[in-house]
Amino acid sequence: MFREARLDDFAHIVRLYRQLQPDDPALKDGSDAEVFRQILESPADWASSSWPAPCGPHRTRAATRRC
């Protein structure tokens, strides 16, 4: 099941990101949470046709490495 991300998901997303990218520096000034909030408040233009993603079975570049 999928659902839209919420602001209270941020800590869980950061924890997962740390597992996947342990060498990336952690931001301590709170700017990461602020950017996440801004993303959540922005319109979902990323799903429009202005960002073409022609590869993969679900039209996403992440769906296949052959893109």
MODELLER restraints for C-alpha pairs under 7 A, 6 or more apart:
rsr = mdl.restraints
at = mdl.atoms
rsr.add(forms.Gaussian(group=physical.xy_distance, feature=features.Distance(at['CA:7:A'], at['CA:37:A']), mean=6.41, stdev=0.5))
rsr.add(forms.Gaussian(group=physical.xy_distance, feature=features.Distance(at['CA:53:A'], at['CA:59:A']), mean=5.44, stdev=0.5))
rsr.add(forms.Gaussian(group=physical.xy_distance, feature=features.Distance(at['CA:53:A'], at['CA:60:A']), mean=5.15, stdev=0.5))
rsr.add(forms.Gaussian(group=physical.xy_distance, feature=features.Distance(at['CA:53:A'], at['CA:61:A']), mean=5.78, stdev=0.5))
rsr.add(forms.Gaussian(group=physical.xy_distance, feature=features.Distance(at['CA:54:A'], at['CA:60:A']), mean=6.64, stdev=0.5))
rsr.add(forms.Gaussian(group=physical.xy_distance, feature=features.Distance(at['CA:55:A'], at['CA:61:A']), mean=5.34, stdev=0.5))
rsr.add(forms.Gaussian(group=physical.xy_distance, feature=features.Distance(at['CA:55:A'], at['CA:67:A']), mean=5.76, stdev=0.5))
rsr.add(forms.Gaussian(group=physical.xy_distance, feature=features.Distance(at['CA:56:A'], at['CA:63:A']), mean=4.88, stdev=0.5))
rsr.add(forms.Gaussian(group=physical.xy_distance, feature=features.Distance(at['CA:56:A'], at['CA:64:A']), mean=5.29, stdev=0.5))
rsr.add(forms.Gaussian(group=physical.xy_distance, feature=features.Distance(at['CA:57:A'], at['CA:63:A']), mean=6.72, stdev=0.5))
rsr.add(forms.Gaussian(group=physical.xy_distance, feature=features.Distance(at['CA:61:A'], at['CA:67:A']), mean=6.38, stdev=0.5))
